[in-house]
Amino acid sequence: MVALSGNLLYTAFILYLIATLFFGGSIRDKKHGAGQKSPNRWAKIAIIVTIAGFAAQLGYFITRWVASGHAPVSNLFEFMTFFGMSLVGAFIIIYFLYRTPMLGVFTMPVALLVIAYASMFPRDISPLIPALQSDWLYIHVTTVSIGEAILSVSFAAGLIYLVKAVDQSKSSKRTFWLEAVMFGLICTVGFIAVSSIFSAADYKASFTWIDKGDQESVLEYTMPAITGPHEGTLTTDGRFEPLVEMPAIINAKKLNTVIWSIGAGLILYGLLRLILRKRIAASIQPLVRNIKLDLVDEIGYRSVLIGFPVFTLGGLIFAMIWAQIAWTRFWGWDPKEVWALVTFLFYAAFLHLRLSKGWHGEKSAWLAVIGFAIIMFNLVAVNLVIAGLHSYAGS
């Protein structure tokens, strides 16, 4: 059953990749590339393949649930794959509402990156710790994932808007920050690349270290250690000694992963700039020349309007109920709880500025991009770097 679930996930990934290529082919037709109600043949094939991929990934989710005996959302691999599936599901619904193939060109690669990113983490099925043995795990985590996925569609729409609206012919703060967004996406590709390389080389280095409870533990690195664990000692011969020892509050192994990802991203970004001879955003700007800005602005706004209450239910209300059951308190200022609150407050401000202050168009697009950055910081940095009650999610 576990092997079947893995094969279904791999099938979904391949189908999403094929769908992305067909969505790319659909925008070559100027008549149908700007959100027309009758998509061309390429777009029709793309959405059919996307739905087939979604069905395969849903099959993965069900078979892994059967194999594990619980909903597969208990670690970072499972959560990120479910997040990717939710993102594709949200895209499919919005696609049929607006018939905009260009949205697939930007949304599907994000879903592919999320699934590929998830595949770099341990896939083993393990028993749930006592705090996770609750139906509220499924209710809280799945609702959060669906809400964040819908909000992420606003990021894709906002990115399309900015790529077209920002003048790439001259350097400015707007071009700098747009390029920074592109660099962040490339860093995800860098993480996948560097993880695959060290995994193929079967790199492993073990450390003994003193955890926050003053207990000696063993930690295994799968990448050369730039940041070492608190009071850690390398026990594997022929491996790199860490350059910096981290305090106990920082998860040194996962911070090391982030540093490697950024380094690989810098190398990939430099190579792309060398090949393209221009900014990444400027290189893809011709793809969006036929897009109607009002349309993608509306898609972004509607995505937030739907995703915000769903996230609020899962990330705050259901989370507080589960926290009371698991830890006998509604709120404890855990890093994950704090960033869930930050996410809630940001999107509440987004809607306030949109409805009361008239922040439409480019301002709204920038807010959508910033919101996605907050979501990714919560999913990646908080899980991978900052120690807390939710650190199990990164294991």
N, C-alpha and C positions, 0 to 999 in steps of 0.2 A: 504493500500500500504506500509506503514511504517512497519507494522507487517510482511508482506511478505518479504520485503528486509532484515529484521532481521533474519527471518527463513532461507533465502538463504545464508546469511553470516555464520550462524551456520552450515548449511549443508556443505558449502565449508570447514569450519574448520575441521569438522569430516572427510571429504573425504581426506583432506591433511594429517591428522593424520594416516588414514588407508594406504595411499600411502607411507608414511614414513616407516611404518612397512613392507610393501612389498619390498621397496627398501632395507631395512635392510636384509630381507630374501634373496634377490637376490645376495648379496655379499658372501653368504655362498658357492656358487658354484664357485670354484677357476677358472674354465675355462672361466666363463663369468663375473667375478668380476673385470677385469682389463681393461675395455674399449673395449671389442670385438665388432665387427660390428653386431653380432647376439645375442642380449640380451636373457637371459633365460626367462622362463615362469613368474617367480616372477617379473622381471623387466618390462615385457610387461603389466602385470596386474597393476603394480605400475604407469606406465605412463598413462594408460587408466583412472585410478582413479584420477590421478592428473589433467588430462584434464577435467574430469567431475567436479572436484572441482573448477577449473578455470572457467568453464561455469556457475556454481552456483554463484560464486562470481561476475562474470560479470553481472549476473541477479540481484544480490544485488545492484550493482552500478547503473544499468539502472532504477530499480524500486525506489531507493532512489532519483535519479535525478528527476523522474516524480513526486514523492511526495513533494520534496522541491522546484521544479521549477528552480533549478540551479545545476550545477555540484557539486557532493558531495565531495569537496576537500577544504572546507573553514575553518575547524577546525582540531584539532589534531587527533580526532577519524577518521574523514573521510580521512584525508591525509594518516594516517598510514595504514588504510585498503586498500587504493588505492596503496600505496607503496608495501604492501604485495602481492596484486594481480599482480602488475607489476613485482615483483621479481619472482613469479611463472611463469608468461608468458615468461620472459627472460630465465628462466631455461628450460622450455619446448622446446623453439627454440634451445638452445644450446645442450640439450639432443639429439635431432634428428640429430644434426650435428656431435656429438662425441660418442653417444651411451655409456655413462659412468654412470651406475647406482649409483656408489659411490657418484657422485656429488649430487644425490638426497638425500642421507643419511645426507649430511651436509647442503644442501640448504633448504630442506623442513622444518627442525626444526627451521631454522632462520625465514622463512615465518610464521610458526606457532607462534613463539614468537612475531613477529611484530603484527600479528592480535590480539593475546591475550593481548598484551600491549595496543593496541588501544582500546580494549573493556573496559579498566579500566577508560576511560575518558567519559565525558558526551556525550550521543548520541542524544540529543534533536536537532530537526531541528529548526533553528532560522533564521530570516531575515538577509540578508547580510548588513554589514555596508556600507556606501557610497563608501569607497575606494575599496571595493571588487566587486562592481556592474559593472563589466567590462568583456568583452569576453577575455581580456588578463589574467584574473584570471585563466581560464581554460587552455589557451595556456601555460602560464608560469608554473603553478603548475604541470600539467600533464606531461609536458616535463621534468621538474626537477625530478619528481618521476620516470619516465621511465629510465632516464639517471642514477640516483642513483641505481635503481634496477639492471641494467645491470652491473654497477660497483661492486655491492654487490656480484654478481656471482663470480667475481675475488677473493673476500674474501673467499668464500667457497672453491674454487680451491686452494688458497694459504694456507688455514688452513689444507686441506688434505695433501698438500705437506709437510708442517712443521711437522704435526703429524707423518708422516713416516720418514722424513729426520733427525729430531732432535733426538739425542741419549738420550733416557730416562733413561739409566742405571746409569747416574751420574748427579749431580747437576752442573748447569752452568748458565750463563746469558741467553742463548737461552732457556733452560728449564723453567727458571723463567718467562720470558716474554710470552712464550707460555702458561704457566699456568695462567698468568694474563689475557690472552684473554679468557680462559675457565671461569675464575672467573667473567669476565664481562658478559658473556652469562648467567651464573648462577644468577647474580644480576637481570637480566630481569625476570627470573623465580621467584626470591624473590619478586620483585615488584608485579607481578601478584598474588602471594600467599598472601602477606600482604594486598593488596587492596581488595582481595576477602574476607578475614577474617573480616576487618573492615566494608566492605559493608554489609556482612551478619549480623553483630552486629548493623547495622544502626547507626554507630558512626557519630555524627555531633557536631561541636563546632563553634560558631559564634564569630567574633571579629569586633569591630569598630576600624577604623584606619585612619590615615591621608595620603592620596596619594600624588603623586608628584605635583599635582596642589593645594596642601594645602586644599583639600576638604575631608570631613569625608565620608568614605565609609564603607560598610559592607562586610566582607569576611567570608565564611563558610569553615571550614576544615572538611575533611572526615577521617583524621587520627590524633592521638594525636599530638599536636603542640610541636615540638622540637625547631623550629625557628618561631618566631612570627612576625607579620607585624609591619611596622614602626609606632611607637607611638600607638600601638594597645592595646585594652582593651577587655578582655574576657567577653562576655555577657551571656554565657551558663553555668548554674550551674552544678557542679559536673564533670567538665572537667579539663584536665591538663593545668596548666599555662605554657607558652613557656619558654624554658631554655634561649634562646637568642633572642633579638630583632634585626631585620635586617634593614639596611638602605633602603630608598625608592627605590633605583636603583635595588635592589634585590627582586625578587618575592618570598616572604617568604614561601607562601603556597606550591609552586612548588619545592622550595629547600627542604622543609620538606619531600616531596614525594621522592626526590632523596636520602635523608639521610636514610629514612625508607627502601628504596630499597637496598641500600648498606648494611645496618644492617641485613636485611633478607637474602641477598646473602651470607654474612659472616657465618651466622648460617647454611644455606643449604650446603655451601661449606665445612664447618667443619664436618657436618654429613656425606657427601659423602666421604671425606678423611678418616673418621673413619671407614666407611663400606668397602671401597675399599682397604684401607691400602697402597695406592700409589697415585701419581698425577693423575688428571683426564685425562690429555693427554696420560699418560702412559697406562691408563686403556683402552682407545679406539684405541691405536696403532695397536693391532692385526687386527682390522677391515680393515686397509688400506695396509696390507702386500702384496696384489697382485696388487696394483695400480702402473701404470707406471708413474714415476715422469715427464718424458718429456711430457706426454699427459696432465697432470693437469697444468703443467707450460704453455703449449700452450693455454689451455682454459682460464687461468688467464689473459694472455697477450691479447688474442683476445677480452675478455670481456672489458678490459680497452680501447682497440683500438676502439671499437664500442660505449661504454658508455660515453667516454670522450667528443666527439663532441656533443652528444645528451645533456649531462649535460651543456656544454658550451652554447648551444643555449637557454636552458630553464633557467639556473641559472644566466646567465650574460646578454646575448643579449635581450631575451624576458623580463627579469626582469627589465632591464633598460628602455625599451620602456614603460612598465606598470608603472614604478616609475615616469616617465615623465608625463604620463597621470594623475596618481592619486595624485602625490605630487609636480608636476611641477619641478622636478629635476631628472637627470639620476642617480645620486649617492649621498648618504647622510651619509655614514659611520655608518649606522644602524648595530647592531651586526649580524643580519642575512646576510646582504650584505657582511660584512667583512668575515664571515666564508664561504660564497659561493665563494668569491675570494680566500680564503685559499685553499678550495677544488680544485678549478681550477688550482692554482699554483702547488699544490702537484701532481696531476695527470699529469700535463705538465712535471714536473720534473721526474715522474715515466717513462714516455715514452722517455724522453731525456736520462736518465740513462740506460734504456733498449736498446735503439737503438744505442747510441753513446759510452757508457761505457761498454756495454756487461753485464749488471746486469741481468743475467738469473738465473733460479733455485731458490735457497733459498733466495738470496737477493731480487729477484722479489716477492717472496711469502711474505716476511716480509713487503715489500712496500704495497702489496695488503691489508694486515691485518691493517697496519697503516692507509691506506686510508679509510677503512671501519670504523675505530675508529673515524676519522675526520667527516665522514658522520653522524655517530650516535651522536657525540657531537653536531653537528649542529641541528639534529632533536630533541634531548632530552634536553641537557643542555641549548642551546641557547633559545629554545622554553619555557622551564620550569623554568629557573632560571633568565636569564638576561632580564631585561625589555627593550622593544624596539617597533618599529612600527609593528613587526610581533608577538607581544605577544598574539594577538587574537588567534593565531594558537594553543595555549596551553589551551584554555578555553574549 
